[in-house]
Amino acid sequence: MNVGKMSKKGQIVIPKEIRERFGIMPGDAVIFKIKGDKIIIEKIDQKMSDILIESQPVEDSIEFQKKLREDWE
């Protein structure tokens, strides 16, 4: 079992053995997923710009802005 520790800034060190096994290098992007009460960390092999181009907005921007305004009032 490998244990990581979170810093005061919320940074978590991925143990060396895991970084080497999955080829995670400094500057690589990872994605955090929640499954039930577990956190899954996956290395992203795609460029972030490609991910953003392919992604769809979760909600229409105008509708989102209306909800924000309603919450502020």
mmCIF file as gemmi writes it, N, C-alpha and C atoms, coordinates in Angstrom:
data_model
loop_
_atom_site.group_PDB
_atom_site.id
_atom_site.type_symbol
_atom_site.label_atom_id
_atom_site.label_alt_id
_atom_site.label_comp_id
_atom_site.label_asym_id
_atom_site.label_entity_id
_atom_site.label_seq_id
_atom_site.pdbx_PDB_ins_code
_atom_site.Cartn_x
_atom_site.Cartn_y
_atom_site.Cartn_z
_atom_site.occupancy
_atom_site.B_iso_or_equiv
_atom_site.pdbx_formal_charge
_atom_site.auth_seq_id
_atom_site.auth_asym_id
_atom_site.pdbx_PDB_model_num
ATOM 1 N N . MET Axp A 1 ? 0.855 -1.171 0 1 0 ? 1 A 1
ATOM 2 C CA . MET Axp A 1 ? 0 0 0 1 0 ? 1 A 1
ATOM 3 C C . MET Axp A 1 ? 0.901 1.235 0 1 0 ? 1 A 1
ATOM 4 N N . ASN Axp A 2 ? 0.53 2.22 -0.807 1 0 ? 2 A 1
ATOM 5 C CA . ASN Axp A 2 ? 1.249 3.479 -0.862 1 0 ? 2 A 1
ATOM 6 C C . ASN Axp A 2 ? 0.389 4.568 -0.238 1 0 ? 2 A 1
ATOM 7 N N . VAL Axp A 3 ? 1.004 5.431 0.518 1 0 ? 3 A 1
ATOM 8 C CA . VAL Axp A 3 ? 0.272 6.498 1.191 1 0 ? 3 A 1
ATOM 9 C C . VAL Axp A 3 ? 0.817 7.842 0.736 1 0 ? 3 A 1
ATOM 10 N N . GLY Axp A 4 ? -0.08 8.758 0.391 1 0 ? 4 A 1
ATOM 11 C CA . GLY Axp A 4 ? 0.303 10.122 0.062 1 0 ? 4 A 1
ATOM 12 C C . GLY Axp A 4 ? -0.179 11.025 1.176 1 0 ? 4 A 1
ATOM 13 N N . LYS Axp A 5 ? 0.323 12.232 1.203 1 0 ? 5 A 1
ATOM 14 C CA . LYS Axp A 5 ? -0.055 13.169 2.25 1 0 ? 5 A 1
ATOM 15 C C . LYS Axp A 5 ? -0.396 14.51 1.608 1 0 ? 5 A 1
ATOM 16 N N . MET Axp A 6 ? -1.441 15.157 2.117 1 0 ? 6 A 1
ATOM 17 C CA . MET Axp A 6 ? -1.854 16.443 1.573 1 0 ? 6 A 1
ATOM 18 C C . MET Axp A 6 ? -1.2 17.575 2.347 1 0 ? 6 A 1
ATOM 19 N N . SER Axp A 7 ? -0.705 18.575 1.591 1 0 ? 7 A 1
ATOM 20 C CA . SER Axp A 7 ? -0.091 19.744 2.217 1 0 ? 7 A 1
ATOM 21 C C . SER Axp A 7 ? -1.163 20.748 2.621 1 0 ? 7 A 1
ATOM 22 N N . LYS Axp A 8 ? -0.751 21.807 3.294 1 0 ? 8 A 1
ATOM 23 C CA . LYS Axp A 8 ? -1.681 22.868 3.685 1 0 ? 8 A 1
ATOM 24 C C . LYS Axp A 8 ? -2.308 23.539 2.473 1 0 ? 8 A 1
ATOM 25 N N . LYS Axp A 9 ? -1.637 23.487 1.33 1 0 ? 9 A 1
ATOM 26 C CA . LYS Axp A 9 ? -2.148 24.094 0.101 1 0 ? 9 A 1
ATOM 27 C C . LYS Axp A 9 ? -3.057 23.142 -0.68 1 0 ? 9 A 1
ATOM 28 N N . GLY Axp A 10 ? -3.309 21.959 -0.15 1 0 ? 10 A 1
ATOM 29 C CA . GLY Axp A 10 ? -4.171 20.993 -0.819 1 0 ? 10 A 1
ATOM 30 C C . GLY Axp A 10 ? -3.45 20.149 -1.85 1 0 ? 10 A 1
ATOM 31 N N . GLN Axp A 11 ? -2.133 20.212 -1.873 1 0 ? 11 A 1
ATOM 32 C CA . GLN Axp A 11 ? -1.349 19.427 -2.825 1 0 ? 11 A 1
ATOM 33 C C . GLN Axp A 11 ? -1.108 18.032 -2.27 1 0 ? 11 A 1
ATOM 34 N N . ILE Axp A 12 ? -1.231 17.039 -3.149 1 0 ? 12 A 1
ATOM 35 C CA . ILE Axp A 12 ? -1.01 15.654 -2.743 1 0 ? 12 A 1
ATOM 36 C C . ILE Axp A 12 ? 0.149 15.101 -3.549 1 0 ? 12 A 1
ATOM 37 N N . VAL Axp A 13 ? 1.086 14.458 -2.867 1 0 ? 13 A 1
ATOM 38 C CA . VAL Axp A 13 ? 2.212 13.825 -3.533 1 0 ? 13 A 1
ATOM 39 C C . VAL Axp A 13 ? 1.792 12.413 -3.928 1 0 ? 13 A 1
ATOM 40 N N . ILE Axp A 14 ? 1.945 12.11 -5.218 1 0 ? 14 A 1
ATOM 41 C CA . ILE Axp A 14 ? 1.692 10.749 -5.692 1 0 ? 14 A 1
ATOM 42 C C . ILE Axp A 14 ? 2.987 9.97 -5.464 1 0 ? 14 A 1
ATOM 43 N N . PRO Axp A 15 ? 2.924 8.881 -4.73 1 0 ? 15 A 1
ATOM 44 C CA . PRO Axp A 15 ? 4.145 8.125 -4.434 1 0 ? 15 A 1
ATOM 45 C C . PRO Axp A 15 ? 4.924 7.757 -5.701 1 0 ? 15 A 1
ATOM 46 N N . LYS Axp A 16 ? 6.24 7.755 -5.584 1 0 ? 16 A 1
ATOM 47 C CA . LYS Axp A 16 ? 7.145 7.508 -6.701 1 0 ? 16 A 1
ATOM 48 C C . LYS Axp A 16 ? 6.82 6.206 -7.44 1 0 ? 16 A 1
ATOM 49 N N . GLU Axp A 17 ? 6.564 5.15 -6.686 1 0 ? 17 A 1
ATOM 50 C CA . GLU Axp A 17 ? 6.254 3.845 -7.301 1 0 ? 17 A 1
ATOM 51 C C . GLU Axp A 17 ? 5.059 3.945 -8.242 1 0 ? 17 A 1
ATOM 52 N N . ILE Axp A 18 ? 4.043 4.688 -7.838 1 0 ? 18 A 1
ATOM 53 C CA . ILE Axp A 18 ? 2.835 4.842 -8.664 1 0 ? 18 A 1
ATOM 54 C C . ILE Axp A 18 ? 3.131 5.734 -9.866 1 0 ? 18 A 1
ATOM 55 N N . ARG Axp A 19 ? 3.869 6.837 -9.651 1 0 ? 19 A 1
ATOM 56 C CA . ARG Axp A 19 ? 4.232 7.721 -10.771 1 0 ? 19 A 1
ATOM 57 C C . ARG Axp A 19 ? 5.005 6.954 -11.834 1 0 ? 19 A 1
ATOM 58 N N . GLU Axp A 20 ? 5.957 6.135 -11.402 1 0 ? 20 A 1
ATOM 59 C CA . GLU Axp A 20 ? 6.768 5.363 -12.354 1 0 ? 20 A 1
ATOM 60 C C . GLU Axp A 20 ? 5.929 4.312 -13.077 1 0 ? 20 A 1
ATOM 61 N N . ARG Axp A 21 ? 5.078 3.634 -12.344 1 0 ? 21 A 1
ATOM 62 C CA . ARG Axp A 21 ? 4.257 2.574 -12.954 1 0 ? 21 A 1
ATOM 63 C C . ARG Axp A 21 ? 3.339 3.127 -14.034 1 0 ? 21 A 1
ATOM 64 N N . PHE Axp A 22 ? 2.773 4.319 -13.805 1 0 ? 22 A 1
ATOM 65 C CA . PHE Axp A 22 ? 1.821 4.88 -14.754 1 0 ? 22 A 1
ATOM 66 C C . PHE Axp A 22 ? 2.443 5.956 -15.648 1 0 ? 22 A 1
ATOM 67 N N . GLY Axp A 23 ? 3.737 6.178 -15.515 1 0 ? 23 A 1
ATOM 68 C CA . GLY Axp A 23 ? 4.427 7.129 -16.383 1 0 ? 23 A 1
ATOM 69 C C . GLY Axp A 23 ? 3.983 8.566 -16.176 1 0 ? 23 A 1
ATOM 70 N N . ILE Axp A 24 ? 3.684 8.924 -14.948 1 0 ? 24 A 1
ATOM 71 C CA . ILE Axp A 24 ? 3.251 10.291 -14.638 1 0 ? 24 A 1
ATOM 72 C C . ILE Axp A 24 ? 4.493 11.141 -14.397 1 0 ? 24 A 1
ATOM 73 N N . MET Axp A 25 ? 4.634 12.167 -15.218 1 0 ? 25 A 1
ATOM 74 C CA . MET Axp A 25 ? 5.801 13.036 -15.175 1 0 ? 25 A 1
ATOM 75 C C . MET Axp A 25 ? 5.389 14.439 -14.714 1 0 ? 25 A 1
ATOM 76 N N . PRO Axp A 26 ? 6.353 15.238 -14.226 1 0 ? 26 A 1
ATOM 77 C CA . PRO Axp A 26 ? 6.026 16.617 -13.846 1 0 ? 26 A 1
ATOM 78 C C . PRO Axp A 26 ? 5.373 17.352 -15.017 1 0 ? 26 A 1
ATOM 79 N N . GLY Axp A 27 ? 4.293 18.041 -14.743 1 0 ? 27 A 1
ATOM 80 C CA . GLY Axp A 27 ? 3.569 18.777 -15.78 1 0 ? 27 A 1
ATOM 81 C C . GLY Axp A 27 ? 2.446 17.989 -16.426 1 0 ? 27 A 1
ATOM 82 N N . ASP Axp A 28 ? 2.393 16.66 -16.198 1 0 ? 28 A 1
ATOM 83 C CA . ASP Axp A 28 ? 1.289 15.865 -16.75 1 0 ? 28 A 1
ATOM 84 C C . ASP Axp A 28 ? -0.008 16.236 -16.049 1 0 ? 28 A 1
ATOM 85 N N . ALA Axp A 29 ? -1.087 16.173 -16.807 1 0 ? 29 A 1
ATOM 86 C CA . ALA Axp A 29 ? -2.408 16.463 -16.246 1 0 ? 29 A 1
ATOM 87 C C . ALA Axp A 29 ? -3.051 15.168 -15.764 1 0 ? 29 A 1
ATOM 88 N N . VAL Axp A 30 ? -3.801 15.277 -14.683 1 0 ? 30 A 1
ATOM 89 C CA . VAL Axp A 30 ? -4.585 14.15 -14.18 1 0 ? 30 A 1
ATOM 90 C C . VAL Axp A 30 ? -6.012 14.634 -13.979 1 0 ? 30 A 1
ATOM 91 N N . ILE Axp A 31 ? -6.931 13.703 -13.987 1 0 ? 31 A 1
ATOM 92 C CA . ILE Axp A 31 ? -8.332 14.036 -13.769 1 0 ? 31 A 1
ATOM 93 C C . ILE Axp A 31 ? -8.798 13.299 -12.519 1 0 ? 31 A 1
ATOM 94 N N . PHE Axp A 32 ? -9.625 13.953 -11.738 1 0 ? 32 A 1
ATOM 95 C CA . PHE Axp A 32 ? -10.172 13.367 -10.515 1 0 ? 32 A 1
ATOM 96 C C . PHE Axp A 32 ? -11.63 13.01 -10.772 1 0 ? 32 A 1
ATOM 97 N N . LYS Axp A 33 ? -11.986 11.771 -10.471 1 0 ? 33 A 1
ATOM 98 C CA . LYS Axp A 33 ? -13.365 11.31 -10.63 1 0 ? 33 A 1
ATOM 99 C C . LYS Axp A 33 ? -13.862 10.806 -9.278 1 0 ? 33 A 1
ATOM 100 N N . ILE Axp A 34 ? -15.137 10.969 -9.057 1 0 ? 34 A 1
ATOM 101 C CA . ILE Axp A 34 ? -15.75 10.48 -7.821 1 0 ? 34 A 1
ATOM 102 C C . ILE Axp A 34 ? -16.642 9.301 -8.174 1 0 ? 34 A 1
ATOM 103 N N . LYS Axp A 35 ? -16.421 8.184 -7.513 1 0 ? 35 A 1
ATOM 104 C CA . LYS Axp A 35 ? -17.268 6.999 -7.679 1 0 ? 35 A 1
ATOM 105 C C . LYS Axp A 35 ? -17.673 6.541 -6.292 1 0 ? 35 A 1
ATOM 106 N N . GLY Axp A 36 ? -18.915 6.84 -5.936 1 0 ? 36 A 1
ATOM 107 C CA . GLY Axp A 36 ? -19.384 6.524 -4.591 1 0 ? 36 A 1
ATOM 108 C C . GLY Axp A 36 ? -18.602 7.335 -3.587 1 0 ? 36 A 1
ATOM 109 N N . ASP Axp A 37 ? -17.931 6.656 -2.672 1 0 ? 37 A 1
ATOM 110 C CA . ASP Axp A 37 ? -17.133 7.36 -1.664 1 0 ? 37 A 1
ATOM 111 C C . ASP Axp A 37 ? -15.635 7.253 -1.959 1 0 ? 37 A 1
ATOM 112 N N . LYS Axp A 38 ? -15.303 6.996 -3.222 1 0 ? 38 A 1
ATOM 113 C CA . LYS Axp A 38 ? -13.909 6.856 -3.64 1 0 ? 38 A 1
ATOM 114 C C . LYS Axp A 38 ? -13.512 7.98 -4.596 1 0 ? 38 A 1
ATOM 115 N N . ILE Axp A 39 ? -12.235 8.334 -4.585 1 0 ? 39 A 1
ATOM 116 C CA . ILE Axp A 39 ? -11.667 9.298 -5.518 1 0 ? 39 A 1
ATOM 117 C C . ILE Axp A 39 ? -10.756 8.518 -6.454 1 0 ? 39 A 1
ATOM 118 N N . ILE Axp A 40 ? -10.974 8.665 -7.751 1 0 ? 40 A 1
ATOM 119 C CA . ILE Axp A 40 ? -10.164 7.993 -8.762 1 0 ? 40 A 1
ATOM 120 C C . ILE Axp A 40 ? -9.316 9.062 -9.454 1 0 ? 40 A 1
ATOM 121 N N . ILE Axp A 41 ? -8.021 8.828 -9.57 1 0 ? 41 A 1
ATOM 122 C CA . ILE Axp A 41 ? -7.124 9.745 -10.268 1 0 ? 41 A 1
ATOM 123 C C . ILE Axp A 41 ? -6.657 9.041 -11.53 1 0 ? 41 A 1
ATOM 124 N N . GLU Axp A 42 ? -6.859 9.689 -12.685 1 0 ? 42 A 1
ATOM 125 C CA . GLU Axp A 42 ? -6.433 9.117 -13.956 1 0 ? 42 A 1
ATOM 126 C C . GLU Axp A 42 ? -5.517 10.089 -14.682 1 0 ? 42 A 1
ATOM 127 N N . LYS Axp A 43 ? -4.466 9.554 -15.276 1 0 ? 43 A 1
ATOM 128 C CA . LYS Axp A 43 ? -3.579 10.363 -16.094 1 0 ? 43 A 1
ATOM 129 C C . LYS Axp A 43 ? -4.309 10.698 -17.388 1 0 ? 43 A 1
ATOM 130 N N . ILE Axp A 44 ? -4.182 11.93 -17.829 1 0 ? 44 A 1
ATOM 131 C CA . ILE Axp A 44 ? -4.789 12.355 -19.083 1 0 ? 44 A 1
ATOM 132 C C . ILE Axp A 44 ? -3.712 12.28 -20.163 1 0 ? 44 A 1
ATOM 133 N N . ASP Axp A 45 ? -3.958 11.458 -21.163 1 0 ? 45 A 1
ATOM 134 C CA . ASP Axp A 45 ? -2.998 11.335 -22.256 1 0 ? 45 A 1
ATOM 135 C C . ASP Axp A 45 ? -3.289 12.33 -23.375 1 0 ? 45 A 1
ATOM 136 N N . GLN Axp A 46 ? -4.479 12.909 -23.349 1 0 ? 46 A 1
ATOM 137 C CA . GLN Axp A 46 ? -4.889 13.887 -24.351 1 0 ? 46 A 1
ATOM 138 C C . GLN Axp A 46 ? -4.43 15.279 -23.944 1 0 ? 46 A 1
ATOM 139 N N . LYS Axp A 47 ? -4.239 16.164 -24.908 1 0 ? 47 A 1
ATOM 140 C CA . LYS Axp A 47 ? -3.931 17.553 -24.602 1 0 ? 47 A 1
ATOM 141 C C . LYS Axp A 47 ? -5.17 18.214 -24.01 1 0 ? 47 A 1
ATOM 142 N N . MET Axp A 48 ? -4.975 19.092 -23.032 1 0 ? 48 A 1
ATOM 143 C CA . MET Axp A 48 ? -6.108 19.777 -22.412 1 0 ? 48 A 1
ATOM 144 C C . MET Axp A 48 ? -6.894 20.579 -23.447 1 0 ? 48 A 1
ATOM 145 N N . SER Axp A 49 ? -6.218 21.183 -24.424 1 0 ? 49 A 1
ATOM 146 C CA . SER Axp A 49 ? -6.913 21.961 -25.451 1 0 ? 49 A 1
ATOM 147 C C . SER Axp A 49 ? -7.862 21.066 -26.248 1 0 ? 49 A 1
ATOM 148 N N . ASP Axp A 50 ? -7.462 19.82 -26.537 1 0 ? 50 A 1
ATOM 149 C CA . ASP Axp A 50 ? -8.332 18.885 -27.252 1 0 ? 50 A 1
ATOM 150 C C . ASP Axp A 50 ? -9.532 18.488 -26.402 1 0 ? 50 A 1
ATOM 151 N N . ILE Axp A 51 ? -9.302 18.291 -25.114 1 0 ? 51 A 1
ATOM 152 C CA . ILE Axp A 51 ? -10.401 17.932 -24.215 1 0 ? 51 A 1
ATOM 153 C C . ILE Axp A 51 ? -11.436 19.058 -24.175 1 0 ? 51 A 1
ATOM 154 N N . LEU Axp A 52 ? -10.966 20.303 -24.074 1 0 ? 52 A 1
ATOM 155 C CA . LEU Axp A 52 ? -11.886 21.44 -24.022 1 0 ? 52 A 1
ATOM 156 C C . LEU Axp A 52 ? -12.649 21.612 -25.332 1 0 ? 52 A 1
ATOM 157 N N . ILE Axp A 53 ? -12.003 21.375 -26.446 1 0 ? 53 A 1
ATOM 158 C CA . ILE Axp A 53 ? -12.679 21.489 -27.742 1 0 ? 53 A 1
ATOM 159 C C . ILE Axp A 53 ? -13.786 20.446 -27.858 1 0 ? 53 A 1
ATOM 160 N N . GLU Axp A 54 ? -13.525 19.237 -27.379 1 0 ? 54 A 1
ATOM 161 C CA . GLU Axp A 54 ? -14.482 18.136 -27.489 1 0 ? 54 A 1
ATOM 162 C C . GLU Axp A 54 ? -15.597 18.199 -26.443 1 0 ? 54 A 1
ATOM 163 N N . SER Axp A 55 ? -15.383 18.958 -25.363 1 0 ? 55 A 1
ATOM 164 C CA . SER Axp A 55 ? -16.362 18.961 -24.272 1 0 ? 55 A 1
ATOM 165 C C . SER Axp A 55 ? -17.565 19.829 -24.608 1 0 ? 55 A 1
ATOM 166 N N . GLN Axp A 56 ? -18.656 19.499 -23.99 1 0 ? 56 A 1
ATOM 167 C CA . GLN Axp A 56 ? -19.898 20.244 -24.139 1 0 ? 56 A 1
ATOM 168 C C . GLN Axp A 56 ? -20.192 20.964 -22.827 1 0 ? 56 A 1
ATOM 169 N N . PRO Axp A 57 ? -20.773 22.17 -22.907 1 0 ? 57 A 1
ATOM 170 C CA . PRO Axp A 57 ? -21.107 22.861 -21.663 1 0 ? 57 A 1
ATOM 171 C C . PRO Axp A 57 ? -22.138 22.07 -20.861 1 0 ? 57 A 1
ATOM 172 N N . VAL Axp A 58 ? -22.005 22.137 -19.566 1 0 ? 58 A 1
ATOM 173 C CA . VAL Axp A 58 ? -22.941 21.44 -18.689 1 0 ? 58 A 1
ATOM 174 C C . VAL Axp A 58 ? -24.309 22.114 -18.756 1 0 ? 58 A 1
ATOM 175 N N . GLU Axp A 59 ? -24.298 23.4 -18.93 1 0 ? 59 A 1
ATOM 176 C CA . GLU Axp A 59 ? -25.539 24.168 -18.911 1 0 ? 59 A 1
ATOM 177 C C . GLU Axp A 59 ? -25.368 25.364 -19.832 1 0 ? 59 A 1
ATOM 178 N N . ASP Axp A 60 ? -26.468 25.792 -20.444 1 0 ? 60 A 1
ATOM 179 C CA . ASP Axp A 60 ? -26.446 26.974 -21.297 1 0 ? 60 A 1
ATOM 180 C C . ASP Axp A 60 ? -25.953 28.171 -20.494 1 0 ? 60 A 1
ATOM 181 N N . SER Axp A 61 ? -25.049 28.941 -21.053 1 0 ? 61 A 1
ATOM 182 C CA . SER Axp A 61 ? -24.426 30.061 -20.348 1 0 ? 61 A 1
ATOM 183 C C . SER Axp A 61 ? -25.446 31.089 -19.863 1 0 ? 61 A 1
ATOM 184 N N . ILE Axp A 62 ? -26.411 31.423 -20.696 1 0 ? 62 A 1
ATOM 185 C CA . ILE Axp A 62 ? -27.409 32.43 -20.312 1 0 ? 62 A 1
ATOM 186 C C . ILE Axp A 62 ? -28.244 31.929 -19.138 1 0 ? 62 A 1
ATOM 187 N N . GLU Axp A 63 ? -28.661 30.66 -19.184 1 0 ? 63 A 1
ATOM 188 C CA . GLU Axp A 63 ? -29.438 30.087 -18.082 1 0 ? 63 A 1
ATOM 189 C C . GLU Axp A 63 ? -28.622 30.072 -16.795 1 0 ? 63 A 1
ATOM 190 N N . PHE Axp A 64 ? -27.343 29.745 -16.908 1 0 ? 64 A 1
ATOM 191 C CA . PHE Axp A 64 ? -26.458 29.728 -15.754 1 0 ? 64 A 1
ATOM 192 C C . PHE Axp A 64 ? -26.358 31.122 -15.141 1 0 ? 64 A 1
ATOM 193 N N . GLN Axp A 65 ? -26.179 32.132 -15.976 1 0 ? 65 A 1
ATOM 194 C CA . GLN Axp A 65 ? -26.078 33.513 -15.491 1 0 ? 65 A 1
ATOM 195 C C . GLN Axp A 65 ? -27.373 33.959 -14.811 1 0 ? 65 A 1
ATOM 196 N N . LYS Axp A 66 ? -28.53 33.575 -15.365 1 0 ? 66 A 1
ATOM 197 C CA . LYS Axp A 66 ? -29.817 33.916 -14.744 1 0 ? 66 A 1
ATOM 198 C C . LYS Axp A 66 ? -29.916 33.31 -13.343 1 0 ? 66 A 1
ATOM 199 N N . LYS Axp A 67 ? -29.512 32.057 -13.207 1 0 ? 67 A 1
ATOM 200 C CA . LYS Axp A 67 ? -29.561 31.396 -11.895 1 0 ? 67 A 1
ATOM 201 C C . LYS Axp A 67 ? -28.64 32.09 -10.9 1 0 ? 67 A 1
ATOM 202 N N . LEU Axp A 68 ? -27.459 32.497 -11.35 1 0 ? 68 A 1
ATOM 203 C CA . LEU Axp A 68 ? -26.545 33.22 -10.471 1 0 ? 68 A 1
ATOM 204 C C . LEU Axp A 68 ? -27.17 34.517 -9.983 1 0 ? 68 A 1
ATOM 205 N N . ARG Axp A 69 ? -27.767 35.255 -10.901 1 0 ? 69 A 1
ATOM 206 C CA . ARG Axp A 69 ? -28.4 36.524 -10.52 1 0 ? 69 A 1
ATOM 207 C C . ARG Axp A 69 ? -29.522 36.309 -9.518 1 0 ? 69 A 1
ATOM 208 N N . GLU Axp A 70 ? -30.321 35.267 -9.746 1 0 ? 70 A 1
ATOM 209 C CA . GLU Axp A 70 ? -31.422 34.955 -8.821 1 0 ? 70 A 1
ATOM 210 C C . GLU Axp A 70 ? -30.88 34.63 -7.436 1 0 ? 70 A 1
ATOM 211 N N . ASP Axp A 71 ? -29.785 33.913 -7.365 1 0 ? 71 A 1
ATOM 212 C CA . ASP Axp A 71 ? -29.195 33.557 -6.083 1 0 ? 71 A 1
ATOM 213 C C . ASP Axp A 71 ? -28.649 34.791 -5.35 1 0 ? 71 A 1
ATOM 214 N N . TRP Axp A 72 ? -28.174 35.79 -6.105 1 0 ? 72 A 1
ATOM 215 C CA . TRP Axp A 72 ? -27.619 36.994 -5.493 1 0 ? 72 A 1
ATOM 216 C C . TRP Axp A 72 ? -28.697 37.918 -4.955 1 0 ? 72 A 1
ATOM 217 N N . GLU Axp A 73 ? -29.877 37.84 -5.527 1 0 ? 73 A 1
ATOM 218 C CA . GLU Axp A 73 ? -30.965 38.755 -5.119 1 0 ? 73 A 1
ATOM 219 C C . GLU Axp A 73 ? -31.656 38.318 -3.865 1 0 ? 73 A 1
